[in-house]
Amino acid sequence: MATGIFALSMAAFCQAQNPVIQTSFTPDPAPMVHGDTVYLFVDHDEDDAQYFKMKEWQLYSTTDMVNWTYRGTPMSTATFQWAKQGDNAWASQAIERNGKWYWYICAEDTVKHLHGIGVGVADRPEGPYKDVLGKPLVPGDWGYIDPSVFIDDDGQAYLFWGNNGLWYARLNEDMISLASEIIRVETNDSTAFGPLVMKFDYQVNKRILKTNYEEGPWVFKRNGLYYMVYAAGGVPEHMAYSTSTSIEGPWKYQGRIMGEAENSFTIHGGSIEFKGRNFMFYHNGILPNGGGFRRSTCVEEFQWTEDGKIPFIPFTREGVRTPVRNLDPYQRVEAETMAFSYGLKTDRKAGNEHHITSLHNGDWLKVRSVDFGQKGATSFLASVAGLAEGGSIEIRVDALGGEIAGELKVKPTSGSEQWQEQSTEIKPVKGVHDIYLLFKGNDGELFNVDYWKFE
């Protein structure tokens, strides 16, 4: 009963959109638009992290910018034999070229015991990814973290990276070898990267005057101008950006675009244009149990200024207020698709088949902007698996405490991944609504859910 009461007390919080993922801690978001889909490549802070405890990288996607689908955990430090195993899967970014996907990561190597940059290659965004080099693409060195990949209009690809320093190199068309020497960008230039600040330099073990640029470069091009968004100002970090008429610089500082992240001393992200709208991604630490080492992806929509500048973007709980499109409830909807959730988890598997798990009494998920049309839905079907007796899925409309459209009483199956479609009649639901699935039952785990749909 206490769990259920606490879940209902979350009703106000669940009206938020940010952070956009609640089933895992997802720092360092790296979005990529591919056709009608936005893929979100992220790191994964462990639930019990007291430092940077990061074992793997995860993938999510959306077609509407409000409901996000977990697409699996395609890579871990175990993918890279040269990497220290278990806790150093840091920031990354992925890109598609000629039908292949290239996921650039940073991890500590076992030779120098410094972070270097590697690349996983796959035929699809969900993987499987392989370390085709068997070694770092960029060997470990001080500050060699946070890769950002960019392909220019002429087809030339570039890889930028760096903490307390900024480096880049041209990539060959194969995307797994360097086409140039490593070039260091002069960052101690207030014209290029803003005011100099006092920072602690671990290489010399003392505080020194250094550039406003800190780490996490994000490079892109718009209307012939090159943009570099980055974490700035030391600890705590904020987000700033610089521009250039050439990918090789010189860069010109343009100012701060986001403040210091809530409950996090780092901030990291980047922007995309999708369906004619612009979105800035970042992370903070505001989820329950969140903090500086347990961070979560957030998104804000913004408008470019008429002269091509990024405005200052305030943090909001609402995030993306209107979807790019509505969700069709009459097609199979993966259960790991949601706008917000409480309590539940997704699996930690690679591959294409995933489900929600760790469902307890009072856990719930929310799906936004579900379009039932004028005829409306009269039944609800879900693919479920589990051993618990007495569990159910309650379908609520527009609010966690809203009208109950129906309740699916889940019959046990023969195992936690022995799936069975079960259905129930519901009160007719018409038009566009937010839908909440509230999971109810006795103590302990209830069941797993693979997918659902209305009929």
ROGUZA-10902 format. One record per residue (C-alpha): residue number from 1; x, y negated, z negated. Coordinates in Angstrom, 1 decimal. Layout:
% ROGUZA-10902
   n     px     py     pz
 NUM      X      Y      Z
...
% end
This chain:
% ROGUZA-10902
   n     px     py     pz
   1    0.0    0.0    0.0
   2    2.8   -2.4   -0.9
   3    4.3   -1.9    2.6
   4    1.0   -2.7    4.2
   5    0.6   -5.9    2.2
   6    4.1   -7.0    3.1
   7    3.4   -6.3    6.7
   8    0.3   -8.4    6.6
   9    2.2  -11.2    5.0
  10    4.4  -11.2    8.1
  11    1.4  -12.4   10.2
  12    2.6  -16.0   10.4
  13    6.1  -14.9   11.3
  14    4.9  -12.6   14.0
  15    3.4  -15.6   15.9
  16    7.0  -16.4   16.7
  17    8.9  -15.4   19.8
  18   12.3  -15.9   18.4
  19   14.3  -13.8   17.8
  20   13.1  -11.8   20.9
  21   14.5   -8.4   19.7
  22   13.6   -7.2   16.2
  23   14.4   -3.5   16.3
  24   18.2   -4.0   16.4
  25   20.5   -6.9   15.7
  26   21.6   -8.1   19.1
  27   24.3  -10.8   19.2
  28   26.1  -12.3   22.2
  29   23.2  -12.2   24.7
  30   24.3  -12.1   28.4
  31   21.2  -12.3   30.7
  32   21.3  -11.5   34.4
  33   18.5  -12.0   37.0
  34   18.1   -9.2   39.5
  35   15.1   -9.4   41.7
  36   11.9   -9.7   39.6
  37   13.7   -8.5   36.4
  38   15.8  -10.2   33.8
  39   18.3   -7.8   32.3
  40   19.7   -8.6   28.9
  41   23.1   -7.2   28.0
  42   23.9   -7.4   24.3
  43   26.2   -6.2   21.5
  44   24.8   -4.4   18.5
  45   25.5   -5.4   14.9
  46   24.8   -2.5   12.5
  47   22.1   -3.0    9.9
  48   24.6   -2.6    7.0
  49   27.4   -4.8    8.6
  50   29.5   -6.9    6.1
  51   31.9   -7.8    8.9
  52   31.8   -7.3   12.7
  53   30.6   -3.7   12.6
  54   29.8   -3.1   16.2
  55   29.9    0.3   17.8
  56   28.0    0.0   21.1
  57   26.3   -2.2   23.7
  58   22.6   -2.2   24.4
  59   20.3   -3.2   27.3
  60   16.9   -4.8   27.4
  61   14.8   -6.2   30.3
  62   11.7   -8.3   31.0
  63    9.6   -9.3   33.9
  64    7.6  -12.0   32.0
  65   10.1  -13.5   29.5
  66    7.9  -12.8   26.5
  67    7.8   -9.0   26.3
  68   11.1   -7.2   26.2
  69   11.7   -3.5   27.0
  70   14.5   -1.5   25.4
  71   16.5    0.2   28.2
  72   18.9    2.2   26.0
  73   22.4    2.1   24.6
  74   24.4    2.8   27.8
  75   27.9    2.2   26.5
  76   29.9    2.5   23.3
  77   33.5    2.3   22.3
  78   33.6    6.0   23.1
  79   33.2    5.1   26.8
  80   36.7    3.6   26.7
  81   39.4    6.1   25.7
  82   41.9    3.2   25.2
  83   39.6    1.5   22.7
  84   39.7    1.8   18.9
  85   36.6    3.8   18.1
  86   33.7    2.8   15.9
  87   33.5   -0.9   15.0
  88   34.9   -3.3   17.6
  89   32.4   -3.5   20.6
  90   32.4   -7.2   21.0
  91   30.9   -9.7   23.5
  92   30.3   -8.7   27.1
  93   28.7   -9.7   30.4
  94   27.5   -7.7   33.4
  95   27.0   -8.3   37.1
  96   25.8   -6.4   40.2
  97   27.7   -6.3   43.4
  98   27.2   -4.2   46.5
  99   24.9   -1.8   44.7
 100   27.2   -1.3   41.7
 101   27.0   -2.7   38.2
 102   30.1   -3.9   36.4
 103   29.9   -4.4   32.7
 104   32.8   -6.4   31.3
 105   33.5   -5.8   27.6
 106   36.1   -6.6   25.0
 107   37.3   -4.1   22.5
 108   40.4   -3.5   20.4
 109   43.0   -1.3   22.1
 110   45.0    1.4   20.4
 111   48.4    0.2   21.6
 112   48.7   -3.5   20.7
 113   45.7   -3.3   18.3
 114   44.4   -6.5   19.9
 115   41.2   -7.1   21.8
 116   41.5   -6.6   25.6
 117   38.9   -6.6   28.3
 118   37.6   -3.5   30.0
 119   35.0   -2.7   32.6
 120   32.3    0.0   32.8
 121   30.9    0.8   36.3
 122   27.5    2.3   37.1
 123   25.0    2.7   39.9
 124   22.2    1.2   38.0
 125   21.9   -1.2   35.0
 126   20.9    1.6   32.6
 127   24.0    3.5   33.5
 128   25.6    6.0   33.0
 129   28.7    3.7   32.9
 130   32.2    5.1   33.4
 131   35.6    3.6   32.5
 132   37.0    4.1   36.0
 133   40.4    2.5   35.1
 134   41.1    4.5   31.9
 135   42.8    1.4   30.6
 136   42.0   -2.3   30.0
 137   41.5   -4.5   33.0
 138   43.1   -7.3   31.0
 139   45.5   -5.8   28.3
 140   45.0   -7.0   24.7
 141   46.4  -10.3   23.5
 142   45.5  -13.0   21.0
 143   42.2  -14.5   21.9
 144   41.4  -12.2   24.8
 145   37.7  -11.8   24.0
 146   34.3  -12.9   25.4
 147   34.5  -12.1   29.2
 148   32.3  -14.1   31.6
 149   32.1  -13.0   35.2
 150   31.1  -15.2   38.1
 151   30.8  -14.7   41.9
 152   31.2  -17.9   43.9
 153   29.3  -18.7   47.1
 154   32.2  -17.6   49.3
 155   32.2  -14.2   47.6
 156   35.2  -14.7   45.5
 157   34.7  -13.3   41.9
 158   36.3  -14.8   38.8
 159   36.6  -13.5   35.2
 160   36.9  -16.1   32.4
 161   37.5  -15.3   28.8
 162   39.0  -16.6   25.6
 163   38.9  -17.5   21.9
 164   40.9  -20.6   20.8
 165   42.2  -20.6   24.4
 166   40.7  -20.2   27.8
 167   42.0  -18.0   30.6
 168   40.8  -16.8   34.0
 169   41.8  -14.7   36.9
 170   40.4  -14.0   40.4
 171   38.9  -10.5   40.9
 172   39.3   -8.4   44.0
 173   36.2   -7.4   45.8
 174   36.3   -4.0   44.0
 175   35.6   -6.0   40.8
 176   37.9   -3.7   38.8
 177   41.3   -5.2   39.7
 178   42.8   -8.7   39.4
 179   43.5  -10.7   42.6
 180   45.7  -13.3   40.9
 181   47.9  -13.8   37.9
 182   46.2  -14.8   34.6
 183   45.8  -18.6   34.5
 184   45.5  -20.5   31.3
 185   43.2  -23.5   31.2
 186   44.5  -26.5   29.3
 187   41.9  -26.9   26.6
 188   43.6  -29.4   24.3
 189   42.2  -32.2   26.4
 190   39.4  -34.2   25.0
 191   38.4  -35.3   28.5
 192   37.8  -31.7   29.5
 193   36.4  -30.1   26.3
 194   35.5  -32.9   23.9
 195   37.0  -34.2   20.7
 196   39.9  -32.4   19.0
 197   39.2  -30.9   15.6
 198   41.1  -29.2   12.8
 199   41.0  -25.4   13.1
 200   42.8  -22.5   11.5
 201   45.2  -20.9   14.0
 202   45.8  -17.2   13.0
 203   48.9  -17.0   15.2
 204   50.7  -19.7   13.2
 205   48.7  -19.0   10.0
 206   47.8  -22.7    9.4
 207   45.3  -25.4   10.3
 208   46.2  -27.4   13.4
 209   44.5  -29.9   15.6
 210   42.9  -28.0   18.5
 211   40.3  -28.5   21.2
 212   36.6  -28.6   20.6
 213   36.4  -25.5   22.8
 214   36.2  -22.4   20.6
 215   35.1  -19.2   22.5
 216   32.3  -17.5   24.5
 217   32.6  -19.2   28.0
 218   29.6  -18.8   30.3
 219   30.3  -19.9   33.9
 220   27.8  -20.6   36.7
 221   27.2  -22.9   39.6
 222   24.3  -25.2   40.4
 223   24.0  -27.6   43.4
 224   27.7  -27.4   44.1
 225   28.8  -28.2   40.6
 226   30.5  -25.7   38.3
 227   29.2  -25.4   34.7
 228   30.9  -23.9   31.7
 229   28.8  -23.4   28.5
 230   30.8  -22.4   25.4
 231   30.8  -22.1   21.6
 232   32.5  -25.3   20.3
 233   33.7  -27.1   17.2
 234   35.2  -24.3   15.1
 235   33.2  -22.7   12.3
 236   30.3  -23.1   12.2
 237   30.0  -23.2   16.0
 238   27.6  -25.2   18.2
 239   27.1  -25.0   21.9
 240   28.6  -27.5   24.4
 241   29.4  -27.6   28.1
 242   31.8  -29.0   30.6
 243   31.5  -29.4   34.4
 244   33.8  -29.4   37.4
 245   33.7  -29.9   41.1
 246   36.2  -27.0   41.4
 247   36.3  -23.6   39.7
 248   39.9  -24.3   39.0
 249   39.1  -27.6   37.2
 250   39.8  -30.2   36.0
 251   36.8  -29.8   33.7
 252   34.9  -32.8   32.3
 253   33.2  -32.6   28.9
 254   29.5  -33.3   29.0
 255   28.5  -32.9   25.3
 256   26.6  -30.8   22.9
 257   23.6  -28.8   24.0
 258   22.7  -26.8   20.9
 259   23.3  -27.2   17.2
 260   24.8  -24.8   14.7
 261   22.8  -21.5   14.7
 262   20.6  -20.8   11.7
 263   22.1  -18.5    9.2
 264   25.0  -17.7   11.5
 265   28.5  -19.2   11.7
 266   28.8  -18.2   15.4
 267   26.7  -18.9   18.4
 268   27.0  -17.4   21.9
 269   24.9  -17.3   25.0
 270   24.2  -18.5   28.5
 271   21.5  -19.8   30.8
 272   19.5  -18.4   33.8
 273   16.9  -19.6   36.3
 274   14.0  -17.2   36.7
 275   10.9  -17.8   38.8
 276   11.7  -21.5   39.0
 277   12.1  -21.9   35.2
 278   15.2  -22.3   33.2
 279   16.1  -20.5   30.0
 280   19.0  -20.8   27.5
 281   19.9  -17.7   25.4
 282   21.8  -17.8   22.1
 283   21.9  -15.9   18.8
 284   21.1  -16.7   15.1
 285   20.8  -14.8   11.8
 286   17.2  -15.4   10.8
 287   15.7  -11.9   10.9
 288   15.1  -10.2    7.6
 289   18.5   -8.8    6.5
 290   20.1  -11.0    9.1
 291   23.2  -13.2    8.7
 292   26.6  -14.1   10.2
 293   27.4  -10.4   10.9
 294   23.8   -9.3   11.7
 295   22.7  -11.6   14.5
 296   19.8  -11.7   16.9
 297   19.1  -12.9   20.4
 298   16.8  -16.0   20.9
 299   15.6  -17.8   24.0
 300   14.5  -21.4   24.7
 301   13.1  -22.9   27.9
 302   14.5  -26.2   29.1
 303   14.3  -28.7   31.9
 304   17.4  -30.0   33.8
 305   17.7  -33.8   33.9
 306   17.3  -35.5   37.2
 307   21.1  -36.1   37.4
 308   21.9  -32.4   36.8
 309   22.7  -32.4   33.1
 310   21.7  -29.9   30.5
 311   19.7  -31.6   27.8
 312   20.1  -31.1   24.1
 313   17.9  -28.0   23.4
 314   16.4  -27.7   19.9
 315   15.9  -24.4   18.2
 316   12.3  -23.2   17.9
 317   10.5  -20.2   16.4
 318    8.0  -20.2   19.3
 319   10.7  -19.7   22.0
 320    9.1  -19.2   25.4
 321    5.6  -20.5   25.1
 322    4.0  -19.3   28.3
 323    4.8  -16.1   30.1
 324    6.0  -15.9   33.7
 325    3.3  -13.4   34.3
 326    0.7  -11.4   32.4
 327    1.1   -7.7   31.4
 328   -1.0   -5.0   33.1
 329   -2.4   -2.7   30.4
 330   -3.8   -0.2   33.0
 331   -0.3    0.9   34.0
 332    1.9    3.0   31.8
 333    3.5    0.6   29.3
 334    6.6    1.9   27.5
 335    6.2    1.8   23.7
 336    9.6    0.1   23.4
 337    8.1   -2.9   25.2
 338    7.2   -5.7   22.8
 339    7.2   -9.4   22.0
 340    7.6   -8.9   18.3
 341    7.6   -6.1   15.7
 342    8.0   -5.2   12.1
 343    9.7   -2.1   10.6
 344   10.0    0.2   13.5
 345   13.1    1.2   15.5
 346   14.0    2.3   19.0
 347   16.2    5.3   19.7
 348   19.9    4.9   20.3
 349   20.2    7.0   23.4
 350   21.6    6.4   26.8
 351   19.6    7.3   29.9
 352   16.2    6.2   31.1
 353   13.8    7.9   28.6
 354   13.3    6.0   25.3
 355   10.7    5.7   22.5
 356    9.9    4.0   19.3
 357   10.6    5.8   16.0
 358   10.9    5.3   12.3
 359    7.2    4.3   12.1
 360    5.8    4.0    8.6
 361    2.6    2.8    7.1
 362    2.1   -0.9    7.8
 363    4.7   -1.1   10.7
 364    3.4   -2.9   13.8
 365    4.3   -4.2   17.2
 366    2.9   -7.1   19.3
 367    2.5   -7.3   23.1
 368    1.8  -10.8   24.5
 369   -0.5  -11.9   27.3
 370   -2.2   -8.6   28.2
 371   -4.7   -9.1   31.0
 372   -7.7   -6.7   30.7
 373   -9.5   -8.4   33.6
 374  -13.3   -9.1   33.7
 375  -14.4   -5.5   33.7
 376  -12.4   -4.7   30.6
 377  -10.9   -1.7   28.8
 378  -13.0    0.9   27.0
 379  -10.4    3.5   26.0
 380   -6.8    3.7   24.7
 381   -4.2    6.4   25.4
 382   -0.8    7.0   23.9
 383    1.9    9.6   24.3
 384    2.8   10.6   20.7
 385    5.0   13.2   18.9
 386    5.5   14.1   15.3
 387    4.6   16.3   12.4
 388    2.8   14.0    9.9
 389   -0.9   14.5    9.1
 390   -3.2   11.6    8.8
 391   -1.4    8.9   10.9
 392   -3.2    6.5   13.2
 393   -2.7    3.6   15.6
 394   -5.0    0.7   15.0
 395   -5.6   -1.6   18.0
 396   -6.1   -5.2   17.0
 397   -6.8   -8.2   19.2
 398   -5.1  -11.6   19.1
 399   -3.8  -11.3   15.5
 400   -2.5   -8.8   13.1
 401   -5.5   -9.4   11.0
 402   -7.7   -9.8   14.1
 403  -10.7   -7.8   15.4
 404  -10.1   -4.0   15.4
 405  -10.9   -2.8   18.9
 406  -10.3    0.9   18.0
 407   -8.2    3.4   16.2
 408   -6.4    6.4   17.6
 409   -6.1    9.1   14.9
 410   -2.9   10.9   15.8
 411   -2.9   14.7   15.7
 412    0.5   16.2   14.8
 413    2.5   17.9   17.6
 414    5.1   20.6   17.3
 415    8.1   18.3   17.0
 416    9.4   14.7   16.9
 417    9.9   14.7   20.7
 418    7.2   17.1   21.7
 419    5.0   14.6   23.5
 420    1.2   14.8   23.9
 421   -1.2   12.3   25.4
 422   -4.0   11.5   23.0
 423   -6.8    9.0   23.5
 424   -9.8    7.3   21.9
 425  -12.7    5.1   22.9
 426  -12.5    1.4   21.9
 427  -14.8   -1.6   21.9
 428  -14.6   -3.3   25.3
 429  -11.8   -5.8   25.6
 430  -11.9   -8.3   28.5
 431   -9.7  -11.2   29.6
 432   -6.1  -12.1   28.4
 433   -5.2  -11.3   24.8
 434   -2.2  -10.5   22.6
 435   -2.5   -7.0   21.4
 436   -1.1   -5.6   18.1
 437   -0.6   -1.9   17.4
 438   -0.7   -1.3   13.7
 439    0.6    2.0   12.5
 440   -1.1    3.6    9.5
 441   -0.8    6.7    7.4
 442    0.7    8.3    4.3
 443    4.2    7.8    2.9
 444    7.2    8.8    5.0
 445    7.7    8.7    8.8
 446    4.4    9.0   10.7
 447    5.2    9.9   14.4
 448    7.0    8.6   17.5
 449    5.4    6.9   20.5
 450    6.7    7.2   24.1
 451    4.2    5.1   26.0
 452    0.6    3.8   26.1
 453   -2.0    2.4   28.4
 454   -5.7    1.3   28.4
 455   -8.3    2.7   30.7
% end
